[in-house]
Amino acid sequence: MSRYFSNVLLCLLVAVAAWAPSANAAEKQLLAGAATSNITPPLGEMIVGNWQPIPARHIHDELHARCLVLDDGTTRLAIVLCDNVGIPEDVFDKAKQLVEEATGIPASHQLMAATHTHSATTVRGESKIIKQNKLTGYRAFLVQRIADGVQRAINNLEPAQIGWGAAQEPSEVFNRRWFMNDAAQLTNPFGGVDRVRMNPPRGSSALDRPAGPVDPEICFLSVQSQDGRPIALLANYSLHYVGGVRGGDVSADYFGYFAKKIEDKLNATDQQPAFVGILSNGTSGDVNNIDFTQKSPKRYARYEKMQEVAEKVASKVAAAHEKITFQDWVPLGAAAMKLPLQTRQPTPEMIKHFEEVEARLKDDASGHRREQIYASRIEKIKDAPEVVEVPIQVIKIGELGISAIPFETFTETGLEIKDRSPFAEAFTIELANGSFGYLPTPEQHRFGGYETWLGTNFVEEKASTKIVENLMRLSNSLQEQAK
């Protein structure tokens, strides 16, 4: 071969080598798949959304685990939302183990959460901070159905496009914690007086002001096929739940209605594979949809209000959906850790107070109406560990960051995460990867109120601060890895 042709060949090889990476980058393709698993419990299981559990007597609408799997060619993520009030870490851990064994997706790359419907049956144990290793009955059924759903979503993987956006729906979010001007309305089961009351009497002249903010933003992530067929949509709204069910009914609440309504609005009905609409709960531990300043609010029939809320949220998402830009590929990532937190223990004063309550109740039922419930809860806490390790996690989807917190989280914590996140867009899913009770901020602890009571909250007062700081570390590490 002549020197001329050797030089030409060398130049061609160099050119091909220089061109190949950009060509490969252009050829990157995101894969997505979605599926649902029916997780409806048998009748007779206990519904735990209210102060006293009651047995399920009727299935108003089926419950589901709604699953989405994303794959960027290097990293695979699974996101699962279950129609339940709160699922403990040990149940999710077992489901993640089955998924990892079957599919290879690491547990750190699986985000599993409960929606917080108050009309589903329990998979909790006796304590939110004492693990139960035995999975029987409905708990074992739920584990298998979650794992099945993720595997079926993987079976549906196909080349996809992805986009995200946001909308505002302020009319259905109100802070439920209020400062009151009447000390008689601020008593607590521990023999003291709080500064804040949860769910005060509507239209009361003693109302002063809400104790915290709300977040009206609906964030959403949309996935569609290469030809524009909707595959799945994951939304996030910081509204606790709606309710309005008949006693003994099992229902997915407005989370289930949203799934149906967004399917209709995206013209995604009767597809194969079926479209999966998903609504996750944001940071709504101190928020519901009751305007407490109204003395005579509109009265709703059973299930009417939750349908109205679902319609509003789905309509806002559908309108914003028309404006988002879809991409054929985005980088994916996940980071997770176990964060040790001190557990709260009853003080000598609390123990003495409830001993007096028990003695008094034999002859006198007066006193705070929740005293007996909290006497029982405090008794169980005595056997709790001094430290509990809680899972926290961040999922990266391009320039979207999703934080996962295993508590009923106050809205101001979610707003802080959005404000401090290194991602262009961010939101938080609460009750994710576990269920450890409420998570007030340190300031809200000082105000008192139901969400701060020991037996409702179980971990140290600075827990929310530590969680946010570590979520920021995880978020920043994911962004650094992407550079």
C-alpha positions, 0 to 999 in steps of 0.5 A: 500500500502506498504512503498516500493511501496509508495516510488517507486510510489513517485520516478516515479512521481518525474521522470515524473515531471522532464522529462515532461518539456524537453519533452514538450520543444522537442514537441514545434512546429512552425506554419506558414501560408502565403497568398496574397491579390490583392490590384490593384487599379482601373484605374484613381487613381493617380500614385505619384511616380514622381514629378507630379501625373498622372492617372493610365491608364493601369495595367502592373502587379497586386499589392499585399499585401503579408502576413506571419503569424508565431505562436510559440504556445504562440506568434503570429506575422503577417508581411505584405508587400504592393506594394505601394510607401508609406502607412500612419500610419492611413491606417495601424492602421485601418488594424491592428485594423480589424486584431486584432478584427478578430484574436486577434493578437495585433497591436504591433505584426503586422508589415505592410510596403510598398515596395516603388514601384513608379508605384502604386497609392496613399493612402496618404493624403495631408500631411505626418505629419497631420493625416486624419481619413477619409478612403474612396475609395481606402484607405478603399479598401486597409485596408480591403484587408490587413486584409483579407490577414492576416486572410487567412494566418492564415487559412493556418497555418500548422506545419513548419520549419524556417531558415534564411540566407544572400547573397551579391549583390553589383552590383545593389546598388549605393549611389545617393547623390554626393559631386560636384565640381560645385556650379551651380549644387548644388542650392536648391529651398530655394535660397541656395547652398547645398554640395550634390546633389541627382541623378547628371548628369551621367559621369559629370566631377564635380562628386567628391565622394558619400556622403554615403555608400551602403549595398549590403546584402540581408537578408532573412527568409524562412519558409517551411512545415515539409516535405520541401514544401516552404511556404514563403520567406521574403527577404530584400534588400536596393535598393530604386526601379528600375523603367523603366515603361511606363507612366500611368502603374501600376506595383509592380516594381522589388519587384513583379518580385522577388516574381515570380522568387524566387517561380520558383527557389525554385520549389514552383509553382502550390502549394496549399496553394500557395507559397508567395515570399516577398521582403521588402525594406531595408534602401535605402533612399539614394540608387538606382541602377544607377552608376553615373560615367558611361557617356553612360550606357546600354539602357534598354527596358521598364521593362527589368531592373527591371527584371534583378535586380529581377533575380540577387537578387533571384538567390543570395537568392536561392543559399544561401538558399541551405545552411541554417539550418531549425528549427522546433521551435524558440521563437517569440516576438515583441515590439513597441512604439510611439516615439515623434519627433519635426517637422521642421517648415519653418524659416522666411527666407524660408517664405520670399524667397517663398513670393518673388518666388510667386511674381516673378512667375507671370512675370518670371518663372526663378529660381530653377525648383522645387521652385513652388513645395516647395513653396506649400509644405512649405505652407502646413507645416504651419498647421502641429503639433509641435510634431509627434509621430512615430511608431517604432517596433522590431520583434524577430524570434529566433536569427533574429531581424527585425526593422521597421522604418516608414521613407525612411531611409538612408543606414548608419542608417541600417548599424548601426542597424545591427552593434549594434543589440543584435541579431545574425542576423538583418535587417530593413524594411523601410516605415513600419507602416507608411510613414513620409518622408525621414530620413537623419542622422544629418551629412547628414542634414549638407550636404543638398540635396533633401532628407534633404529639408523641404517638403521632410524631416519633422522631427528634424535633430536628429530623426535618432539618437533617432530612433536607440537608441530606437530600440536598447532599444526595441531589448535589452528588447526582448532579455532579456525577452527570457533569 
